[in-house]
Amino acid sequence: MRRRACVWVALWIVVVFTAGAMAADPPSDEKKRTSLNKYVTAMEAYEMWKADPQKVKIVDVRTPEEYVFVGHPAMAVNIPLELWTGEWNAEKKDFPLAPNPNFEAQVKARFQPNDVLLVMCRSGHRAAKAIERLVAAGFTNVYNIVDGFEGDKIKDPESYYDGKCMKNGWKNSGAPWTYSLDPQLVFIPKP
């Protein structure tokens, strides 16, 4: 019994100090900044999760389509901040996304407001928006995975990859990811 208590205390100390040590400086990209001012890279997020997978949770706020077809961390819960509309915007030459009106309720159904949540999107922008919505809903320990799943865009006109999200991110960091779907983690819309 005493040994088990010592192990839990040691794990708690590792998580607290690891979380503090990994609280990176605010990103230079203002769209990735949050009012909580808690940031980690994809690899730092993976290390935090590995240190205490029961306490540290990864929330992927990308659309279900991105989660399924681009890949995702195997342990990430998909709760989309925005949903694909299927409508084409000819002016923007894009498919716009619509806000998920149930986002906060869906997060609250799985997590407590003081849980350690590491929030991921494609590149860190939607994650910052998601974090602000979670802060307004009472969550207090939420980190932005600033390089997201795919990473930042390569800015090199000489490169074939110019403009592509491949600079960093979970997928490019060496952290494990998958296309496999776990019904306990994937977003399933309610009719």
matplotlib code that plots the C-alpha trace (Angstrom):
import matplotlib.pyplot as plt

x = [0.0, 2.8, 4.7, 1.7, 1.2, 4.9, 4.5, 1.5, 3.3, 6.3, 4.0, 2.2, 5.6, 6.7, 3.5, 3.5, 7.2, 7.0, 3.9, 5.6, 8.8, 7.0, 5.0, 6.6, 6.8, 3.8, 4.0, 4.9, 1.8, -0.9, -3.7, -2.1, -2.1, -4.7, -5.7, -4.4, -0.9, -0.2, 1.6, 3.4, 4.8, 3.5, 6.5, 6.2, 2.5, 3.3, 5.9, 3.4, 0.8, 3.3, 4.3, 0.7, -1.9, -4.6, -4.4, -3.3, -5.8, -5.3, -8.3, -8.3, -10.7, -10.3, -13.3, -14.1, -13.0, -9.5, -9.3, -10.2, -8.5, -5.4, -4.7, -4.6, -2.7, -4.1, -5.0, -6.7, -10.4, -12.0, -14.4, -14.7, -14.7, -16.3, -18.1, -17.9, -20.9, -20.4, -21.1, -18.7, -17.8, -16.9, -15.6, -13.1, -12.6, -13.1, -15.5, -16.5, -16.8, -19.7, -19.2, -20.1, -22.8, -22.4, -18.6, -18.5, -21.2, -19.4, -16.1, -17.8, -19.4, -15.9, -13.7, -13.8, -12.9, -9.6, -8.4, -5.1, -6.2, -3.8, -5.8, -4.8, -6.0, -4.1, -1.7, -2.7, -5.2, -8.5, -7.0, -6.6, -10.2, -11.3, -9.3, -11.0, -14.4, -13.3, -12.0, -15.4, -17.0, -14.8, -11.8, -8.6, -5.7, -5.8, -2.7, -2.5, -0.4, 1.0, 2.3, -0.9, -1.1, 0.2, 2.5, 3.3, 3.6, 6.9, 7.9, 10.5, 9.6, 12.4, 10.9, 8.4, 6.7, 6.3, 3.0, 2.4, 1.9, 5.0, 7.4, 6.7, 3.5, 2.6, 2.7, 6.2, 7.6, 8.1, 5.3, 3.0, -0.1, -2.6, -5.5, -7.2, -10.4, -11.4, -15.1, -14.5, -12.5, -14.0, -16.7, -20.1, -22.7, -26.1, -29.1]
y = [0.0, 2.4, 1.6, 2.2, 5.6, 6.5, 5.5, 7.8, 10.7, 10.1, 10.1, 13.2, 15.0, 13.9, 15.1, 18.5, 19.2, 17.9, 20.0, 23.1, 22.4, 21.9, 25.1, 26.8, 30.5, 31.9, 31.1, 33.9, 33.2, 35.1, 32.8, 30.0, 32.0, 31.4, 33.2, 30.2, 30.7, 26.9, 25.5, 22.3, 20.9, 17.6, 15.7, 17.4, 16.5, 12.8, 12.8, 14.3, 11.7, 8.8, 10.0, 9.7, 8.4, 8.2, 11.9, 13.6, 13.4, 14.4, 16.0, 16.2, 19.0, 18.5, 17.4, 13.6, 13.5, 14.8, 12.5, 9.5, 10.2, 12.1, 10.1, 10.8, 9.9, 6.5, 7.8, 11.1, 11.6, 13.3, 16.1, 18.5, 22.2, 22.7, 20.4, 20.0, 21.5, 19.9, 23.2, 24.8, 28.5, 29.5, 32.9, 31.4, 28.2, 26.2, 24.1, 26.1, 24.6, 25.4, 25.7, 22.5, 23.9, 21.0, 21.2, 22.2, 19.8, 16.9, 17.8, 18.0, 14.6, 13.0, 15.3, 17.3, 21.1, 20.5, 17.6, 18.0, 18.4, 18.7, 20.1, 19.4, 20.5, 20.6, 23.4, 25.0, 27.7, 25.8, 24.4, 27.9, 28.7, 25.5, 26.3, 29.7, 28.0, 25.5, 28.3, 30.0, 26.7, 26.5, 24.4, 25.5, 23.1, 23.1, 23.2, 24.1, 21.6, 24.5, 22.5, 20.4, 17.1, 18.0, 20.9, 24.4, 25.2, 25.0, 28.5, 27.8, 28.7, 26.4, 23.4, 21.0, 21.1, 24.9, 25.8, 22.3, 21.5, 19.4, 21.5, 19.9, 18.5, 15.2, 13.3, 14.6, 14.4, 10.7, 10.3, 7.4, 7.9, 5.7, 5.5, 2.8, 3.8, 3.1, 3.4, 4.7, 7.7, 8.6, 11.3, 9.8, 12.4, 11.9, 11.9]
z = [0.0, 1.0, -2.2, -4.4, -2.7, -3.4, -7.0, -7.4, -5.7, -8.0, -11.1, -10.0, -9.5, -13.0, -14.6, -12.7, -13.5, -17.0, -17.7, -16.3, -18.2, -21.4, -21.1, -24.1, -24.8, -26.7, -30.4, -32.8, -34.8, -32.9, -34.2, -32.1, -28.8, -26.1, -22.9, -20.8, -22.3, -22.3, -25.3, -26.3, -29.5, -30.8, -29.4, -26.0, -26.0, -26.8, -23.9, -21.5, -22.5, -22.1, -18.6, -17.4, -20.0, -17.3, -16.5, -19.7, -22.6, -26.2, -28.0, -31.8, -32.8, -36.6, -38.6, -38.6, -42.2, -41.4, -38.4, -40.5, -43.8, -42.8, -39.7, -36.0, -32.8, -31.7, -28.3, -29.5, -28.9, -31.9, -30.9, -33.8, -33.2, -36.7, -39.1, -42.8, -44.6, -48.0, -49.6, -52.1, -51.7, -55.2, -54.1, -51.6, -53.7, -50.5, -48.6, -45.5, -42.1, -39.7, -35.9, -33.9, -31.6, -29.2, -28.9, -25.2, -24.2, -26.0, -24.3, -20.9, -21.5, -21.6, -19.4, -16.2, -16.2, -14.4, -16.5, -18.5, -22.1, -25.0, -27.9, -31.5, -35.0, -38.3, -37.5, -34.2, -35.2, -34.6, -31.4, -30.1, -31.0, -29.3, -26.2, -25.9, -26.1, -23.4, -21.2, -21.4, -20.5, -17.3, -18.4, -16.8, -17.8, -21.6, -23.8, -27.5, -29.5, -31.5, -34.5, -34.7, -36.6, -40.0, -39.0, -40.3, -43.9, -45.7, -46.9, -49.6, -53.2, -54.4, -52.6, -54.1, -50.7, -50.6, -49.0, -47.7, -44.0, -43.4, -41.4, -38.0, -36.3, -34.9, -38.2, -39.0, -35.4, -35.1, -32.6, -33.4, -35.4, -37.2, -39.7, -37.5, -35.8, -32.2, -31.8, -28.2, -29.6, -33.0, -33.3, -34.1, -34.7, -33.0, -35.3]

ax = plt.figure().add_subplot(projection="3d")
ax.plot(x, y, z, "-o")
ax.set_aspect("equal")
plt.show()
